[in-house]
Amino acid sequence: MTPYENLATQKEKAIVLNLSLSIASNSMDVPMHSKNLTFDKFLFRKLLAEEVGVNPICISSDQNILLIQYCMYGSCSIKNSASPKTETFKQAEYNIILLPKGETTVITSKGDCDLVHIYLSETFFYRYMPQDYSTPLYNLKGIGKLFHKNLYLSPKLKNILKEIDLCDFGDHLKTLYTKAKIIELLSLQLVQHEEEKLIPASLKPLEVEKMILVKELIENNLADSHTIASLARSAGTNEQYLKKHFKLLFGSTVFGHMISCKMEKAKEMLLTGQYRITEIAEMVGYKHATHFTNAFKKFFGCLPQSFKTKLFFGGYFSFGLELEALEVLMMI
């Protein structure tokens, strides 16, 4: 059994990891500020500019630890004593870094820099990593980071980090909630890595970030009446670049993606049987129900009122659906 398989199949044992975090001072008159932190599976910490300033942060541990570093604001560099290479993080970038046992990792900010750190034990990390995700894991062992290039911190990931930070549950429930959110973050980050491998080389990282922002604005605000002009302003680009880059990156026009999101959401709501047509129309951004029904018919080939029947009898139904989906259909 390989070390990976051994770690992945172990139960999550409550092994206490001792993490030493020191904030050094560039002034001889100000002593080093140190903290000894303990955790068994994961630890969430915010490191704000007012707390750290421009002083280096030194991290060491008595076990191998994985660090997910999110650079929320500003920029910083990170260097491990076991590796000669220095990694740079710009604003809205993140990566998963290996902190080897017994080595010291130094993080140096360039001016004001806000960071969010999530520390993971090896057992926890490998337990929730897909076993066939071999190439990035090789990177992790070979050059100290999971993704060859830092990934861009999307609004969705930022929201998850905010949810973890603002969670006010009691101790046990907060731990359970944080664990679920960290697993969600890992999943979304792996998906993002796979998607970014397919991005055409002609798009610069900042252009990609803007298009991802537009995509998320559409998906998270279906009731709003977006225009090309308003979306371009929100993303900090112009209409021509928005239309060109969005199609190049996602293979769909801006309006095509918008309609697809609205119709899929309408279908989801329709199948619950809990909403009237007028309510669904309003929630996906149509002022008039007739405009919605026309759009729905054009997209799915039938009116919303007859969609359930067509879904079951007219060719949409597939025997490959999970049993739970069949049960839902039978209850409608």
Buried (B, 14 or more C-beta within 10 A) or exposed (E): EEEBEEBBEEEEEEEEBEBBBBBBBEEEEEEEBEEEBEBBBBBBBBBBBEEBBBBBBBBBBEBBBBBBBBBBBBBBBBBBEBBEEEBEBEBBBBBBBBBBEEBBBBBBBEEBBBBBBBBBBBBBBBBBBEEEBEEBBEBBEEEBBBBEEBBBBBBBBBEBBEEBEEBEEEEEEBBEBBBEBBBBBBEBBBEBBEBBEEBEEEBEBEBBBBBBBBBBBBBEEBEEEBEBEEBBEBBEBEBEBBBBBBBBBBEBEBBEBBBBBBBBBBBEBBBEEEBEBEEBBBBBBBEEBEEBBEBBBEBBEBEBEEBBEBBBEEEBBEEEEEEEEBEBBEEE
